[in-house]
Each structure stands twice: as structure tokens, then as C-alpha cells.
Amino acid sequence: MSKTIKKIGVLTSGGDSPGMNAAIRSVVRTCAYHNIECIGIYRGYQGMIEGDFKEMGPRSVNNIINKGGTILKSARSKEFMTEEGRKKAHSNLSAAGVEALVVIGGDGSFTGGLVFNKEYDFPIIGIPGTIDNDIYGTTHTLGYDTALNTVVEVIDKIRDTASSHNRLFFVEVMGRDAGHIALNAGIGAGAEEILIPEEDLGLDRLLESLRKSKLSGKSSSIVVIAEGDKIGKNVFELKDYVEENMPEYDVRVSVLGHMQRGGAPSCFDRVLASRLGVKAVESILDGKSNYMVGLLNDKIELTPLEQAIKGHSQIDRELLRVSDIMTT
């Protein structure tokens, strides 16, 4: 294993997700294991531009594996999108002796890293951290499993009140471009219908499904909707449409929002973060750059960053079939 790299920087960027702290911990401790210095970069690329750095060692990441969010904070940096901003960032990294970066974030964060590498030939390895699970090259992104558990727990509680009042609940979950959370949590929580961006159910079919549920004796229903679903302009418009066409239903809307990002990471996300962090640092030490580490067939594999950014995660067609059967 080549050890020409002596100092590695780690940052979190974009939307936070449970497991980011566990990944930071893994990067820091893997650096210590290989006698490499580690520098924590606060507030993502904006912190790089402002030189907001801190040396990190094994003891500085004590007791964070169980914490949600990110101790390094996160921010979206418009300045980093400019050549001048990236020049400042490179100057600060050089002054601090940082020779490679581990970027924990989503496709926007990886895009920034890719551009930075092309301009300065700066080694970059990405760790996928987003609850949406919408990054190509990994079956699971950090935070996805935790978000699923959070959503299922909340829907279970909503079902209690739906059953008590014979109500129809539209539950909107995150997923602007991908329906992974909605599909899996919908099946896990026993939703009567699931609406995702990848499948245009259509208003008529939705009404038909709800009528069938009513005729089968169901007095309450849960419909899980990904925020990017195209069936209506928004979930509240959908509520109005159903109320107009099915006045027998008392319809309510629950938008889960940012609660899905929070909370202690699940055991799965903690273990995944630990594995990804080790692979990220050791890939840098092996001379690799412009790759994302991800989980494929239960092994940690490398995917070119450009491919991870441009590729599209695919919805599980078998799960769609299971969903159709379960809503019978």
C-alpha cells in the first residue's frame, strides 16, 4: 500500500443524513491507523474557501457514531461554483498541507469534487450520504435505512388516528427524483397506495383504488406519496381532488419533511458508514482518485465519480409488483 499521501481532509456537503458522523469517525480513525493526519473541514466547500479547518484524531470523534446530523456541519456553497472560489479553496488546502479529500454527500457534492479534481488534479474519493438513495453505484446510501425506519414508525402512528376517525391520510415523504423511500416505507407500513415519480399512477386509477378499498370494507386508508410524484401539482391539490370526487372520505395530509433526515442512525447505517470510510481512505492511499465507494452485492466497491453522478438508480420492479399485490 502506497503512503505518499500524508494528510487527508474530510468534509460533509449538501443535505445532512444519519450516518455522516459515523463516516467521519471511520475516516479519522482509518487515517490514524495508517499514521496519516486528518483534517476536518467545516461547512463543506464553503469552509474550504474560508479555511475553516481543524485537526482531528481518534479521540476527537468519540461518541459520535450514534449521533444524527454532522459534527462538521454542512452548507451549499455558491462561491465554490466559481473559478475564483475554487482557487481560494485550493490555496487554503495547500497552505494546510492537505493532499487529498474525502467528500461525504450526494451527486451535487460529487460534481463539485469532480470539477475541483479536473482543475487542480486533486485526489477525491466520495462517500454517498443522502436519505433519498438516488445515487448510482450503491444499493444503499448513508441515511437511507434510518430514514425508512423513521417513516415507517411515523406512518404506524398516523394509522392509529386514521383508524380511530375513519380517515384517509396522504403522507408525503422525501424523494424529489426517486421513490425509494415511498415504495419501501409504503410496503413496510402497509399503505393502501404508493405514489412515486417513476410510475405515473394517474388520478383515475387512484380513485379506482380508493373505491376498491372502501368496497372491501376498509374504513381508513394510508396513501404514501414521494414529494416528486407527478400525479398532482402538490399533495394538497391531490387532497382537494379526492374530496371533490369521494366526499365520503375525510381526508388529511401529513408532510413528514425534515424529520426524515434526523435521528440516531440505524445499526445498518453505522456499519455501512464504517466500511465506506475505511475503503475511502485506503483507496486514496492506493493512489485512487475520482471514485465513489458504495455497497454492491454486500461488498464495498468503487464506481467512477462521473458515472455515479450521471447514472440513475433504478426502482425495484419486483417491489412494485409486491406493492400491487399487497394493496389488494
Buried (B, 14 or more C-beta within 10 A) or exposed (E): EEEEBEBBBBBBBBBBBBBBBBBBBBBBBBBBEBEBBBBBBBBBBBBBBBBBBEEBEEEBBEEBBEBBBBBBBBBBBEBBEEEEBBEBBBEBBEEBEBBBBBBBBBBBBBBBBBBBBEEBEBBBBBBBBBBBBBBBBBBBBBBBBBBBBBBBEBBEEBBEEBBEEEBBBBBBBBBEBBBBBBBBBBBBBBBBBBBBBBBEBEBEEBBEBBBEBBEEEBEBBBBBBBBBBBBBEEBEEBBEBBBEBBEEBEBBBBBBEEEBBBBBBBEBBBBBBBBBBBBBBBBBBEEBBBBBBBBEEEEBBBBBBBEBBEBEBEBBEEBBEEBEEEBE
